[in-house]
Amino acid sequence: MKKILSILFSVSISVLSSFGQVSNIQSIINEGVALHDSAQYQKAIEKFKLALKINPNSTLALYEISLSYLELKDYENASKFSTQVINSNDKNLSVGAYAVKSEALAGMKQIDNAITLLQEGLIKNGDSYLLHFNIALNYYKKGNTDKTLEHVSRAIELDKTNSGAFLLNAYALRDKGYWVRSIYSFQLFLLLEPDSKRSKNAFEEMLQTMLVNPATEIPVERSFIQQQLMRDTVSRAPQETPPLSPVDGLNRDAIYNAIKRSMDSLKAAKKETDTYLLFTEVNRSILNALQKEKEQGALRSSSFWTFDFPFFKSILDSNHYDTYCRYISVSYFPESLQWWENNKADAKSFIHWFENGEDNSND
């Protein structure tokens, strides 16, 4: 009996010790994640290494250390540790590890290898927003607009809550010459991310696409890609007139003429110096022209006609159009930010309408 109790006691001590070890590793990893999130990447790596000393097979520690090395642009180590996660077949971390390793490979200028790796990730893990987005991003770096659009479109189908995919989609659409569709991909991005540095740049490029602002000799700085590489792979020379031939059933010449009429009307009223007013009225004229196109039987099978256009037309037809325009332009116009600070009730009503599809007039 005493022998049995002794064995049970030993087993209990072993189990408690193992549980304590796991708990300790998790605590150390949490400390490392906090350091990573505060941009203290080297200190985070030290924490993750400590966790790996306790358990060299901790896939979470391996994954987190790969992320920190990636932030430090230590691509060799980012690739090394993410590879260990991939080889572990940890289903919870597999997609993220493929994304990290692909970024590391791209950072080492092995873009084709990065694409091949991500395609392997799709086979292994099935459809994934992150994997499709990263494939699109690498094709974008190569200057392959068609493949960029193919994979970023699939990423958006899988998850419409990530702003980056809409921004990349807007860039690719504009580079392809699909300038009307790109305008509303820019706006979808700005709805999700209205107030970052890249939001300001995106708004400026959108204004140029809408012909509100003139195109500049030096292209607007874009996210995702080094400026010099962008110039080498994608030609975006200023154009006085965008492509006007019909595409996807859309009469772009009619949209262009609607913009010109709107601009001419505002200039006749001597209001051409108010860029914000130009933006709101040109955007209105484009949406109304698109409505006419739809009524005349424009091709309506694409996601632009089934999702983008109906969504933005509903905003135009609501009581929140002006508030919406202020919302997506807060990074660009200081007066829009001031408007939001001075009109909190209207802002709250717009957000309620946007999230719930109905007005919140009783609040």
Secondary structure, 3 states (H helix, E strand, C coil): CHHHHHHHHHHHHHHHHHHHHHHHHHHHHHHHHHHHHCCCHHHHHHHHHHHHHHCCCCHHHHHHHHHHHHHCCCHHHHHHHHHHHHHHCCCCCHHHHHHHHHHHHHHCCCHHHHHHHHHHHHHHHCCCHHHHHHHHHHHHHHCCHHHHHHHHHHHHHHCCCCHHHHHHHHHHHHHHCCHHHHHHHHHHHHHHCCCCHHHHHHHHHHHHHCCCCCCCCCCCCCCCCCHHHHHHHCCCCCCCCCCCCCECCECHHHHHHHHHHHHHHHHHCCCCCCHHHHHHHHHHHHHHHHHHHHHCCCCCCCHHHHHHHHHHHHHHHCCCHHHHHHHHCCCCCHHHHHHHHHCHHHHHHHHHHHHHCCCCCCC
